[in-house]
Amino acid sequence: MLKFGIHPYIWTDQWNDSSLPLISQAHRAGFDFIEIPLVDLELIHPRAILQELNNEGMFCTCSTGLNQATDITSENKETRQNGIDFLKKCIDLTAGFEARFFSGVTYSAFGKNVGRSPSADEWKYAADALREAARYAAARSVTIGIEPVNRYETYLINTGQQALQLIEMIGEPNLKVHLDTYHMNIEEKDFYQPIVQLGCQLGYIHLCENDRGIPGTGLVRWHDVFRALKDANYQGNVAIESFVASVPKIAAAICIWRSLAPDGETLAQEGLAFLKSVAQEESL
């Protein structure tokens, strides 16, 4: 049975100790897990999070996005090393939560646009750095996800097949593709085939509407998504990663300039109810 999770940026713009009640809030809303954003690492305390997860009978996944200072595709060797060190810290935190999946834009700086297609060197830089990170993660029973995002947010990995190409270059078994239906709506030809083609290489999926609003209110072909997950015998977890204007820092970062839902709680509850109904209809 699928486990449904939620990204807390629907409620807050930064994870810190004051965010711990969001674990209970996610549980009350009907979610099985929460996705912890690993951004401000010094504000994240694994023991407190793990205790709260255990108290609520929840688990977590983790995600991040590299930036200019941690860009593993940089020509600068020191910057690439900064990225490797940052990924290792994220992996340590993930293991500290007793989580098993860490993903996101783990392959290049989020938002990087160099005005051309990626070079062979940039692919190699990403593969070499992630190979080291994957081996480090394997010793801690952590799988790393590669999340394709749209062309406006990265120039390197936009599709599931590109993510798979990078994983094949890396050559380590504990890497999986992390799809997101918001980005798929822009970059893939449909929703069914990319999921089925990845098969067991798909490790995680964000279930997001085409406008980041409430799932079920837009253009995403949700029955195709869940039918594909069933046909691919998908064994991973699914999570809502959506955003609302009432969290202005996050809304501004991803260019939400109008209200897509009354508030995060409405989006979470209505979105979850809709997604569970489609999953049930597709016998998942």
Backbone as JSON, one array per atom type, in Angstrom:
{
  "sequence": "MLKFGIHPYIWTDQWNDSSLPLISQAHRAGFDFIEIPLVDLELIHPRAILQELNNEGMFCTCSTGLNQATDITSENKETRQNGIDFLKKCIDLTAGFEARFFSGVTYSAFGKNVGRSPSADEWKYAADALREAARYAAARSVTIGIEPVNRYETYLINTGQQALQLIEMIGEPNLKVHLDTYHMNIEEKDFYQPIVQLGCQLGYIHLCENDRGIPGTGLVRWHDVFRALKDANYQGNVAIESFVASVPKIAAAICIWRSLAPDGETLAQEGLAFLKSVAQEESL",
  "N": [[0.84, -1.2, 0.0], [0.48, 2.23, -0.81], [2.34, 4.82, 0.8], [1.62, 8.01, 1.98], [2.96, 11.26, 1.94], [3.95, 14.59, 3.08], [5.33, 17.73, 2.18], [6.76, 20.13, 4.31], [6.95, 22.83, 3.57], [4.58, 23.76, 2.79], [3.48, 24.83, 4.96], [5.43, 26.31, 6.32], [8.41, 28.39, 6.05], [10.92, 27.63, 6.76], [12.75, 24.99, 8.18], [13.1, 24.37, 11.56], [13.62, 24.09, 15.15], [11.17, 25.04, 16.02], [9.47, 23.99, 14.22], [8.75, 21.42, 14.83], [6.1, 20.73, 15.78], [4.76, 20.46, 13.36], [5.02, 17.89, 12.51], [3.17, 16.42, 14.02], [0.94, 17.79, 13.09], [0.9, 17.05, 10.4], [0.4, 14.34, 10.73], [-2.17, 14.38, 11.9], [-3.55, 15.38, 9.74], [-3.67, 13.21, 8.14], [-1.47, 12.07, 6.91], [1.24, 9.77, 6.27], [3.93, 10.19, 6.49], [6.52, 12.73, 6.72], [8.35, 15.06, 4.76], [11.49, 16.12, 5.32], [13.03, 19.2, 4.87], [16.35, 19.76, 4.06], [18.14, 22.3, 4.49], [18.96, 24.71, 6.03], [21.22, 23.56, 7.8], [22.35, 23.76, 10.32], [20.28, 24.33, 11.99], [18.86, 22.07, 12.37], [17.99, 19.29, 14.27], [18.56, 16.08, 14.79], [17.88, 14.25, 16.92], [15.69, 15.37, 18.32], [13.8, 15.52, 16.26], [13.54, 12.83, 15.52], [12.5, 11.77, 17.89], [10.01, 13.05, 17.98], [8.86, 12.06, 15.62], [8.68, 9.34, 16.31], [6.93, 9.55, 18.46], [4.59, 10.2, 17.15], [4.18, 8.07, 15.52], [5.18, 8.21, 12.96], [7.22, 8.47, 9.95], [10.07, 9.75, 8.11], [11.22, 11.31, 5.05], [13.95, 12.88, 3.3], [15.11, 15.95, 1.79], [16.85, 18.19, -0.46], [18.41, 21.07, -2.03], [21.08, 21.94, -4.04], [23.27, 24.85, -4.03], [24.89, 27.86, -5.32], [27.26, 27.9, -3.87], [27.66, 25.28, -3.28], [27.75, 23.82, -5.57], [28.1, 21.03, -7.44], [28.68, 20.81, -10.09], [30.36, 22.81, -10.73], [33.14, 24.56, -12.22], [35.09, 25.08, -10.44], [37.16, 23.44, -8.24], [37.17, 23.52, -5.44], [34.6, 24.45, -4.84], [33.11, 22.28, -5.8], [33.97, 20.36, -3.97], [32.93, 21.46, -1.65], [30.25, 20.99, -2.17], [30.15, 18.17, -2.13], [30.83, 17.73, 0.55], [28.64, 18.97, 1.76], [26.52, 17.34, 0.85], [27.21, 14.98, 2.17], [26.85, 15.73, 4.83], [24.09, 16.1, 4.79], [23.33, 13.47, 4.32], [24.2, 12.25, 6.67], [22.43, 13.5, 8.49], [20.0, 12.51, 7.5], [20.3, 9.76, 8.02], [20.41, 10.0, 10.77], [17.78, 10.56, 11.4], [16.76, 8.09, 11.11], [15.89, 7.67, 8.6], [15.56, 6.62, 5.15], [15.72, 7.62, 2.63], [17.0, 10.17, 0.65], [16.81, 13.06, -1.25], [16.3, 15.21, -4.15], [17.35, 18.25, -5.77], [20.12, 17.28, -6.26], [22.32, 17.31, -7.83], [23.31, 19.58, -9.08], [23.55, 23.18, -8.89], [20.55, 24.56, -7.77], [18.45, 26.3, -9.95], [20.47, 27.02, -11.66], [21.64, 28.36, -14.66], [23.31, 28.39, -17.51], [23.12, 29.28, -20.04], [23.4, 27.52, -22.13], [23.53, 24.09, -23.33], [24.38, 21.44, -21.01], [27.82, 20.63, -20.48], [30.12, 17.92, -21.32], [32.03, 17.74, -19.33], [30.65, 18.84, -17.16], [28.61, 16.99, -16.72], [30.27, 14.87, -15.96], [31.51, 15.91, -13.66], [29.27, 16.05, -11.95], [28.57, 13.32, -11.82], [30.9, 12.16, -10.71], [31.04, 13.4, -8.17], [28.6, 12.61, -7.03], [28.96, 9.9, -7.02], [30.87, 9.54, -5.01], [29.36, 10.53, -2.87], [27.25, 8.68, -2.9], [28.48, 6.27, -2.2], [29.24, 6.9, 0.38], [26.7, 7.23, 1.46], [25.67, 4.65, 1.19], [26.94, 3.18, 3.17], [25.52, 4.01, 5.29], [23.03, 3.13, 4.95], [21.37, 4.61, 3.24], [19.52, 5.8, 0.49], [20.03, 7.73, -2.42], [18.22, 10.16, -4.16], [17.62, 11.36, -7.46], [16.28, 14.17, -8.68], [14.58, 15.2, -11.45], [14.05, 18.46, -12.63], [12.26, 21.31, -13.97], [13.13, 23.12, -17.02], [13.53, 25.78, -16.38], [14.59, 25.75, -13.92], [16.8, 24.14, -13.79], [19.57, 23.31, -15.91], [20.51, 20.86, -16.36], [19.32, 18.24, -15.57], [16.33, 17.36, -16.68], [14.43, 15.43, -17.3], [13.09, 12.12, -16.63], [14.56, 10.15, -17.97], [17.0, 11.43, -18.41], [17.87, 11.65, -15.77], [18.18, 8.95, -15.21], [20.25, 8.38, -16.99], [22.35, 9.79, -15.76], [22.53, 8.35, -13.37], [23.35, 5.88, -14.37], [25.89, 6.6, -15.27], [27.1, 7.08, -12.83], [27.04, 4.61, -11.49], [26.47, 3.29, -9.07], [24.54, 1.29, -6.78], [22.68, 2.41, -5.01], [21.13, 4.59, -5.9], [18.33, 6.37, -7.1], [15.64, 7.45, -9.26], [13.78, 10.4, -8.79], [10.74, 11.46, -9.4], [8.52, 14.21, -10.27], [5.33, 15.4, -10.58], [4.63, 17.99, -11.27], [6.9, 19.03, -12.59], [7.12, 17.08, -14.55], [4.87, 17.64, -16.07], [5.73, 19.77, -17.57], [8.08, 18.91, -18.87], [8.0, 16.19, -19.74], [6.53, 13.91, -22.18], [4.16, 12.63, -21.6], [2.36, 11.33, -18.74], [2.25, 8.65, -18.06], [4.1, 6.88, -19.51], [6.86, 7.69, -18.78], [7.02, 6.91, -16.08], [6.51, 4.14, -16.13], [8.57, 3.3, -17.82], [10.83, 3.8, -16.25], [10.49, 1.99, -14.18], [11.76, -0.17, -11.75], [13.72, 1.62, -11.15], [12.62, 3.95, -10.32], [12.33, 5.76, -7.43], [10.91, 7.5, -5.81], [8.23, 9.89, -5.65], [6.87, 13.06, -6.25], [3.65, 14.3, -5.9], [2.09, 16.62, -7.53], [0.06, 19.34, -8.55], [-0.39, 20.85, -11.83], [-0.17, 23.61, -11.56], [0.85, 23.89, -9.07], [-1.15, 23.98, -7.24], [-4.07, 22.72, -5.49], [-4.05, 19.24, -5.63], [-5.86, 17.63, -8.19], [-7.33, 19.71, -9.11], [-6.42, 20.73, -11.46], [-4.52, 20.21, -14.46], [-3.11, 17.81, -14.48], [-2.97, 14.39, -15.3], [-4.24, 12.34, -13.37], [-5.16, 9.69, -13.09], [-3.66, 8.38, -15.03], [-1.14, 8.65, -13.85], [-1.35, 7.12, -11.43], [-2.12, 4.66, -12.47], [0.16, 4.05, -13.9], [2.02, 3.82, -11.8], [1.02, 1.54, -10.59], [1.3, -0.35, -12.69], [4.03, -0.34, -12.95], [4.74, -1.59, -10.68], [5.36, -0.11, -8.39], [7.26, 0.56, -5.52], [7.92, 2.57, -3.78], [7.5, 5.68, -1.91], [5.0, 8.33, -1.87], [4.52, 11.86, -2.19], [3.03, 15.01, -1.39], [4.12, 18.02, -2.68], [3.53, 21.05, -2.5], [2.69, 24.57, -2.63], [1.79, 27.65, -1.0], [0.44, 31.0, -1.15], [0.36, 32.15, 1.33], [2.64, 31.52, 2.67], [4.98, 33.47, 2.34], [7.82, 33.72, 1.75], [8.62, 31.28, 0.61], [6.74, 31.16, -1.44], [7.55, 33.33, -3.01], [10.08, 32.47, -3.79], [9.56, 30.43, -5.59], [7.96, 31.63, -7.39], [5.12, 32.09, -7.0], [2.43, 33.99, -7.44], [-0.19, 34.4, -6.93], [-3.17, 33.37, -5.19], [-3.39, 29.97, -4.7], [-4.7, 28.22, -3.15], [-6.82, 28.36, -0.26], [-5.31, 28.12, 2.11], [-2.47, 26.39, 3.57], [-3.34, 24.13, 5.01], [-5.84, 23.51, 3.96], [-5.11, 22.87, 1.32], [-3.47, 20.64, 1.82], [-5.23, 18.75, 3.08], [-7.44, 18.51, 1.3], [-6.1, 17.86, -1.04], [-4.84, 15.44, -0.32], [-7.07, 13.8, 0.2], [-8.22, 13.66, -2.35], [-6.11, 12.44, -3.88], [-5.85, 9.97, -2.58], [-8.32, 8.9, -3.19], [-8.17, 8.53, -5.97], [-6.04, 6.73, -6.08], [-7.25, 4.55, -4.82], [-9.26, 3.97, -6.65], [-7.68, 3.05, -8.7], [-6.81, 0.74, -7.64], [-4.63, 0.76, -5.87]],
  "CA": [[0.0, 0.0, 0.0], [1.24, 3.48, -0.87], [2.43, 5.71, 1.95], [1.48, 9.38, 1.53], [3.67, 12.23, 2.75], [3.75, 16.01, 2.82], [6.48, 18.62, 2.37], [6.27, 21.15, 5.24], [6.94, 24.19, 3.04], [3.18, 24.15, 2.64], [3.12, 25.51, 6.2], [6.52, 27.1, 6.89], [9.47, 28.69, 5.09], [12.21, 27.17, 7.26], [12.65, 23.95, 9.2], [13.92, 24.53, 12.76], [12.99, 23.43, 16.29], [9.77, 25.46, 16.14], [8.7, 23.25, 13.21], [8.45, 20.06, 15.28], [4.65, 20.44, 15.81], [4.25, 20.15, 12.03], [4.96, 16.43, 12.38], [1.85, 16.07, 14.53], [-0.06, 18.37, 12.19], [0.85, 16.18, 9.22], [-0.25, 13.1, 11.15], [-3.6, 14.65, 12.07], [-4.12, 15.59, 8.41], [-3.83, 11.91, 7.5], [-0.26, 11.65, 6.21], [2.05, 8.71, 6.89], [5.29, 10.67, 6.72], [6.82, 14.11, 6.39], [9.62, 15.22, 4.05], [12.24, 17.15, 6.02], [13.94, 19.93, 3.98], [17.7, 19.94, 4.61], [18.65, 23.55, 3.93], [19.73, 25.34, 7.11], [21.56, 22.34, 8.52], [22.69, 24.04, 11.72], [19.02, 24.47, 12.73], [18.18, 20.78, 12.34], [18.48, 18.45, 15.35], [17.97, 14.77, 14.53], [17.3, 13.56, 18.08], [14.37, 15.93, 18.59], [12.9, 15.14, 15.16], [13.28, 11.39, 15.61], [11.61, 11.55, 19.02], [8.66, 13.47, 17.6], [8.37, 11.08, 14.66], [8.31, 8.14, 17.05], [5.74, 9.86, 19.25], [3.43, 10.27, 16.26], [4.1, 6.88, 14.67], [5.47, 8.67, 11.6], [8.61, 8.4, 9.5], [10.36, 10.89, 7.24], [12.22, 11.31, 4.0], [14.68, 14.15, 3.34], [15.41, 16.51, 0.48], [17.61, 19.43, -0.47], [18.81, 21.6, -3.32], [22.4, 22.58, -3.99], [23.29, 26.25, -4.44], [26.12, 28.24, -6.01], [28.41, 27.59, -3.02], [27.8, 23.82, -3.16], [27.45, 23.32, -6.92], [29.05, 19.97, -7.8], [29.04, 20.92, -11.51], [31.2, 24.0, -10.89], [34.51, 24.38, -12.69], [35.97, 25.27, -9.29], [37.28, 22.19, -7.48], [36.8, 23.77, -4.04], [33.14, 24.5, -4.79], [32.61, 20.9, -5.92], [34.21, 19.68, -2.69], [31.92, 21.98, -0.73], [29.02, 20.27, -2.47], [30.28, 16.8, -1.63], [30.77, 17.81, 2.01], [27.26, 19.29, 2.12], [25.72, 16.14, 0.65], [27.53, 14.03, 3.24], [26.17, 16.21, 6.04], [22.68, 15.77, 4.61], [23.2, 12.02, 4.46], [24.32, 11.99, 8.11], [21.17, 13.89, 9.11], [18.99, 11.54, 7.06], [20.51, 8.55, 8.81], [20.08, 10.34, 12.15], [16.32, 10.47, 11.54], [16.44, 6.7, 10.74], [15.26, 7.72, 7.28], [16.28, 5.81, 4.18], [15.71, 8.24, 1.3], [17.41, 11.57, 0.6], [16.74, 13.37, -2.67], [16.12, 16.6, -4.54], [18.29, 18.72, -6.8], [21.37, 16.84, -5.63], [23.29, 17.12, -8.9], [23.77, 20.87, -9.58], [22.91, 24.28, -8.17], [19.16, 24.84, -8.14], [18.31, 27.56, -10.66], [21.64, 27.31, -12.49], [21.38, 28.5, -16.09], [24.55, 28.89, -18.11], [22.83, 29.74, -21.39], [23.75, 26.49, -23.12], [23.37, 22.74, -22.82], [25.49, 21.05, -20.15], [28.99, 20.05, -21.15], [30.53, 16.59, -20.86], [32.72, 17.92, -18.06], [29.67, 19.08, -16.1], [28.03, 15.68, -16.42], [31.28, 14.08, -15.25], [31.64, 16.47, -12.31], [28.11, 15.61, -11.17], [28.66, 11.87, -11.6], [32.01, 11.86, -9.79], [30.68, 13.84, -6.82], [27.52, 11.78, -6.52], [29.51, 8.56, -6.76], [31.46, 9.59, -3.66], [28.26, 10.68, -1.91], [26.48, 7.43, -2.86], [29.23, 5.28, -1.42], [29.12, 7.35, 1.77], [25.32, 6.96, 1.86], [25.44, 3.21, 1.27], [27.43, 2.74, 4.48], [24.54, 4.47, 6.28], [21.74, 2.57, 4.51], [20.59, 5.7, 2.66], [19.43, 5.89, -0.97], [20.01, 9.11, -2.92], [17.34, 10.37, -5.29], [17.93, 12.39, -8.46], [14.98, 14.73, -9.07], [14.53, 16.09, -12.6], [13.18, 19.64, -12.5], [12.03, 21.89, -15.29], [14.21, 23.85, -17.7], [13.72, 27.09, -15.77], [15.2, 25.54, -12.6], [18.11, 23.53, -14.02], [19.91, 23.04, -17.3], [21.19, 19.57, -16.41], [18.45, 17.06, -15.51], [14.93, 17.78, -16.82], [13.53, 14.3, -17.53], [13.43, 10.87, -15.96], [15.6, 9.43, -18.7], [18.27, 12.09, -18.12], [18.26, 11.24, -14.43], [18.65, 7.57, -15.33], [21.56, 8.45, -17.64], [23.33, 10.17, -14.75], [22.68, 7.22, -12.46], [24.16, 4.87, -15.05], [27.27, 7.1, -15.24], [27.61, 6.96, -11.46], [27.34, 3.2, -11.34], [26.25, 2.79, -7.71], [23.19, 0.74, -6.73], [21.76, 3.11, -4.09], [20.6, 5.82, -6.49], [17.04, 6.2, -7.75], [15.05, 8.65, -9.85], [12.7, 11.03, -8.02], [9.92, 12.25, -10.32], [7.61, 15.22, -9.71], [4.37, 15.58, -11.66], [4.67, 19.39, -11.7], [7.96, 19.15, -13.59], [6.76, 16.19, -15.66], [3.88, 18.32, -16.91], [6.45, 20.68, -18.46], [9.21, 18.32, -19.59], [7.74, 14.86, -20.31], [5.49, 13.87, -23.21], [2.94, 12.24, -20.91], [2.62, 10.94, -17.35], [2.3, 7.19, -17.91], [5.29, 6.21, -20.03], [8.1, 7.9, -18.02], [6.98, 6.12, -14.84], [6.62, 2.72, -16.48], [9.91, 3.07, -18.37], [11.81, 3.77, -15.17], [10.31, 0.75, -13.44], [12.35, -0.26, -10.41], [14.65, 2.73, -10.93], [11.88, 5.04, -9.7], [12.39, 5.57, -5.98], [10.12, 8.48, -5.06], [7.51, 10.76, -6.57], [6.05, 14.17, -5.76], [2.36, 14.4, -6.57], [1.81, 18.05, -7.53], [-0.76, 19.8, -9.67], [0.4, 21.58, -12.83], [0.05, 24.99, -11.11], [1.24, 23.75, -7.66], [-2.33, 24.13, -6.4], [-4.63, 21.51, -4.88], [-4.14, 18.12, -6.56], [-7.22, 17.34, -8.63], [-7.99, 20.93, -9.61], [-5.71, 21.24, -12.62], [-4.39, 19.48, -15.72], [-2.4, 16.54, -14.36], [-3.81, 13.21, -15.56], [-3.92, 11.57, -12.17], [-5.39, 8.26, -13.3], [-2.48, 7.89, -15.74], [-0.04, 8.57, -12.88], [-1.51, 5.99, -10.52], [-2.11, 3.43, -13.27], [1.57, 3.78, -14.19], [2.65, 3.32, -10.57], [0.58, 0.16, -10.42], [1.89, -1.2, -13.74], [5.48, -0.39, -12.69], [4.92, -2.25, -9.38], [6.1, 0.89, -7.62], [7.4, 0.19, -4.11], [8.36, 3.71, -3.0], [6.51, 6.52, -1.27], [4.51, 9.47, -2.65], [4.38, 13.02, -1.32], [2.58, 16.29, -1.93], [5.01, 19.16, -2.51], [2.84, 22.2, -3.06], [3.02, 25.79, -1.92], [0.69, 28.6, -0.94], [0.87, 32.39, -1.04], [0.42, 32.54, 2.73], [4.04, 31.34, 3.11], [5.49, 34.36, 1.29], [9.2, 33.5, 1.36], [8.64, 30.14, -0.3], [5.97, 31.53, -2.62], [8.38, 34.21, -3.85], [11.2, 31.7, -4.33], [9.13, 29.61, -6.72], [7.15, 32.47, -8.28], [3.67, 32.0, -6.83], [2.01, 35.38, -7.3], [-1.63, 34.46, -6.69], [-3.62, 32.34, -4.26], [-3.72, 28.68, -5.31], [-5.53, 27.53, -2.16], [-7.05, 29.27, 0.86], [-4.2, 27.99, 3.05], [-1.78, 25.12, 3.43], [-4.11, 23.03, 5.57], [-6.86, 23.15, 2.97], [-4.44, 22.19, 0.22], [-3.0, 19.33, 2.27], [-6.32, 17.83, 3.35], [-8.22, 18.24, 0.09], [-5.22, 17.17, -1.97], [-4.66, 14.05, 0.11], [-8.32, 13.06, 0.0], [-8.36, 13.4, -3.78], [-5.11, 11.48, -4.34], [-6.2, 8.65, -2.05], [-9.49, 8.39, -3.92], [-7.71, 8.03, -7.27], [-5.26, 5.52, -5.82], [-8.19, 3.48, -4.54], [-9.91, 3.6, -7.92], [-6.7, 2.29, -9.51], [-6.45, -0.45, -6.85], [-3.32, 0.92, -5.25]],
  "C": [[0.87, 1.25, 0.0], [1.21, 4.21, 0.46], [2.47, 7.14, 1.42], [2.18, 10.33, 2.5], [3.39, 13.65, 2.32], [5.06, 16.76, 3.03], [6.04, 19.8, 3.23], [6.34, 22.58, 4.74], [5.52, 24.65, 2.7], [2.71, 24.96, 3.84], [4.17, 26.5, 6.7], [7.58, 27.37, 5.83], [10.84, 28.23, 5.55], [11.98, 26.07, 8.3], [13.63, 24.26, 10.33], [13.17, 23.9, 13.92], [11.52, 23.82, 16.46], [8.87, 24.73, 15.15], [8.25, 21.88, 13.69], [6.94, 19.77, 15.36], [4.06, 20.12, 14.44], [4.2, 18.64, 11.79], [3.6, 15.93, 12.86], [0.75, 16.59, 13.62], [-0.22, 17.52, 10.94], [0.14, 14.87, 9.54], [-1.76, 13.29, 11.26], [-4.29, 14.85, 10.72], [-4.25, 14.29, 7.62], [-2.61, 11.39, 6.77], [0.5, 10.6, 7.0], [3.45, 9.19, 7.22], [5.41, 12.14, 6.34], [8.19, 14.16, 5.71], [10.38, 16.4, 4.65], [13.17, 17.87, 5.04], [15.28, 20.2, 4.67], [18.34, 21.14, 3.92], [19.55, 24.24, 4.94], [20.13, 24.25, 8.1], [21.84, 22.58, 10.0], [21.45, 24.16, 12.59], [18.28, 23.14, 12.89], [18.82, 19.85, 13.36], [17.82, 17.07, 15.27], [17.29, 14.12, 15.72], [15.89, 14.04, 18.36], [13.36, 15.51, 17.52], [12.54, 13.66, 15.26], [12.32, 11.09, 16.76], [10.18, 11.91, 18.67], [8.05, 12.53, 16.57], [7.89, 9.81, 15.36], [7.04, 8.36, 17.87], [4.47, 9.81, 18.4], [3.25, 9.02, 15.41], [4.33, 7.2, 13.21], [6.9, 8.32, 11.22], [8.85, 9.6, 8.59], [11.24, 10.47, 6.07], [12.9, 12.68, 4.09], [14.96, 14.64, 1.93], [16.2, 17.8, 0.63], [17.75, 19.94, -1.89], [20.16, 22.26, -3.16], [22.29, 24.03, -4.43], [24.64, 26.59, -5.06], [27.36, 27.87, -5.2], [28.66, 26.1, -2.9], [27.55, 23.12, -4.49], [28.5, 22.28, -7.35], [29.34, 19.93, -9.3], [29.92, 22.14, -11.77], [32.56, 23.64, -11.47], [35.51, 24.46, -11.54], [35.98, 24.02, -8.41], [36.85, 22.37, -6.03], [35.28, 23.82, -3.87], [32.56, 23.1, -4.9], [32.82, 20.14, -4.62], [33.25, 20.17, -1.62], [30.59, 21.25, -0.91], [29.04, 18.85, -1.95], [30.15, 16.8, -0.11], [29.34, 18.09, 2.49], [26.37, 18.06, 1.96], [25.98, 15.11, 1.75], [26.88, 14.44, 4.55], [24.67, 15.9, 5.97], [22.43, 14.28, 4.8], [23.3, 11.64, 5.94], [23.02, 12.35, 8.84], [20.06, 12.9, 8.76], [19.1, 10.26, 7.88], [20.15, 8.79, 10.27], [18.59, 10.32, 12.43], [15.83, 9.02, 11.35], [15.64, 6.67, 9.44], [16.14, 6.98, 6.28], [16.37, 6.46, 2.8], [16.0, 9.72, 1.42], [17.5, 11.97, -0.87], [16.6, 14.86, -2.9], [17.03, 16.97, -5.69], [19.69, 18.52, -6.21], [22.54, 16.84, -6.61], [23.87, 18.42, -9.45], [23.09, 21.95, -8.76], [21.5, 24.51, -8.69], [19.09, 26.22, -8.79], [19.47, 27.9, -11.58], [21.26, 27.3, -13.96], [22.61, 29.14, -16.72], [24.35, 29.31, -19.57], [23.21, 28.77, -22.49], [23.43, 25.13, -22.51], [24.56, 22.37, -21.94], [26.61, 20.39, -20.93], [29.27, 18.65, -20.61], [31.25, 16.69, -19.53], [31.73, 18.09, -16.92], [28.93, 17.8, -15.73], [29.01, 14.84, -15.59], [31.47, 14.6, -13.82], [30.49, 15.98, -11.42], [28.21, 14.13, -10.84], [29.75, 11.53, -10.59], [31.66, 12.23, -8.36], [29.6, 12.95, -6.23], [27.97, 10.35, -6.29], [30.11, 8.5, -5.35], [30.35, 9.7, -2.6], [27.46, 9.38, -1.78], [27.19, 6.36, -2.06], [29.18, 5.61, 0.07], [27.72, 7.0, 2.29], [25.06, 5.47, 2.04], [25.87, 2.66, 2.62], [26.47, 3.12, 5.59], [23.12, 4.06, 5.89], [20.8, 3.63, 3.95], [20.66, 5.62, 1.14], [19.34, 7.36, -1.37], [19.1, 9.18, -4.15], [17.82, 11.51, -6.17], [16.59, 12.91, -8.98], [15.11, 15.61, -10.31], [13.6, 17.26, -12.31], [13.16, 20.37, -13.84], [13.18, 22.78, -15.76], [14.49, 25.22, -17.12], [14.44, 26.98, -14.41], [16.52, 24.78, -12.67], [18.32, 23.33, -15.51], [20.43, 21.61, -17.46], [20.24, 18.37, -16.51], [16.99, 17.51, -15.53], [13.96, 16.61, -16.94], [14.0, 13.07, -16.76], [14.56, 10.13, -16.65], [16.96, 10.1, -18.53], [18.78, 11.73, -16.73], [18.82, 9.82, -14.45], [20.02, 7.53, -15.99], [22.65, 8.82, -16.64], [23.58, 9.04, -13.77], [23.55, 6.13, -13.09], [25.63, 5.29, -15.12], [27.9, 6.9, -13.86], [27.94, 5.51, -11.13], [27.23, 2.64, -9.93], [24.79, 2.36, -7.56], [22.2, 1.53, -5.88], [21.4, 4.51, -4.59], [19.31, 5.48, -7.23], [16.6, 7.52, -8.35], [13.88, 9.1, -8.97], [11.92, 11.91, -8.99], [9.01, 13.21, -9.56], [6.63, 15.57, -10.82], [4.27, 17.03, -12.13], [5.71, 19.56, -12.81], [7.69, 18.25, -14.79], [5.8, 16.87, -16.61], [4.53, 19.27, -17.91], [7.39, 19.91, -19.4], [8.94, 16.95, -20.24], [6.62, 14.93, -21.34], [4.14, 13.43, -22.65], [3.31, 11.82, -19.49], [2.84, 9.44, -17.2], [3.66, 6.6, -18.29], [6.56, 6.47, -19.2], [8.16, 7.08, -16.73], [7.21, 4.65, -15.15], [8.02, 2.4, -17.01], [10.98, 3.01, -17.29], [11.69, 2.49, -14.35], [10.92, 0.81, -12.05], [13.37, 0.83, -10.14], [13.95, 3.97, -10.37], [11.81, 4.79, -8.21], [11.48, 6.46, -5.17], [9.37, 9.33, -6.07], [6.74, 11.82, -5.79], [4.78, 14.24, -6.58], [1.88, 15.84, -6.46], [0.97, 18.41, -8.74], [0.09, 20.66, -10.6], [0.68, 23.02, -12.43], [0.52, 25.04, -9.66], [0.06, 23.93, -6.71], [-2.8, 22.79, -5.85], [-4.68, 20.38, -5.91], [-5.6, 17.79, -6.88], [-7.95, 18.53, -9.2], [-7.36, 21.47, -10.88], [-5.67, 20.26, -13.78], [-3.7, 18.13, -15.62], [-3.37, 15.38, -14.53], [-3.53, 12.18, -14.47], [-4.17, 10.07, -12.34], [-4.23, 7.64, -14.08], [-1.31, 7.7, -14.78], [-0.18, 7.31, -12.02], [-1.57, 4.66, -11.26], [-0.67, 3.04, -13.6], [2.29, 3.24, -12.96], [2.27, 1.86, -10.32], [1.26, -0.76, -11.43], [3.4, -1.33, -13.56], [5.79, -1.13, -11.39], [5.75, -1.37, -8.45], [6.09, 0.55, -6.13], [7.82, 1.36, -3.22], [7.2, 4.47, -2.36], [6.12, 7.68, -2.19], [4.28, 10.64, -1.71], [3.83, 14.21, -2.09], [3.65, 17.33, -1.64], [4.36, 20.34, -3.23], [3.06, 23.4, -2.15], [1.84, 26.75, -1.98], [1.23, 30.01, -0.73], [1.01, 32.86, 0.4], [1.75, 32.2, 3.39], [4.88, 32.15, 2.13], [6.92, 34.11, 0.85], [9.33, 32.36, 0.36], [7.89, 30.49, -1.59], [6.8, 32.39, -3.57], [9.5, 33.43, -4.51], [10.8, 30.88, -5.54], [8.07, 30.32, -7.57], [5.66, 32.16, -8.21], [3.17, 33.4, -6.51], [0.51, 35.52, -7.09], [-2.01, 33.31, -5.76], [-4.03, 31.08, -5.03], [-4.59, 27.82, -4.41], [-5.74, 28.5, -1.01], [-5.91, 29.29, 1.87], [-3.59, 26.61, 2.88], [-2.58, 23.94, 3.93], [-5.18, 22.57, 4.6], [-6.23, 22.38, 1.82], [-4.04, 20.78, 0.61], [-4.16, 18.35, 2.4], [-7.11, 17.49, 2.1], [-7.38, 17.5, -0.94], [-5.04, 15.71, -1.61], [-5.92, 13.23, -0.13], [-8.51, 12.71, -1.47], [-7.39, 12.32, -4.25], [-5.41, 10.07, -3.82], [-7.39, 8.06, -2.79], [-9.08, 7.84, -5.29], [-6.9, 6.75, -7.1], [-6.17, 4.33, -5.57], [-8.88, 3.02, -5.83], [-8.98, 2.79, -8.82], [-6.16, 1.08, -8.76], [-5.04, -0.41, -6.32], [-3.48, 1.17, -3.76]]
}
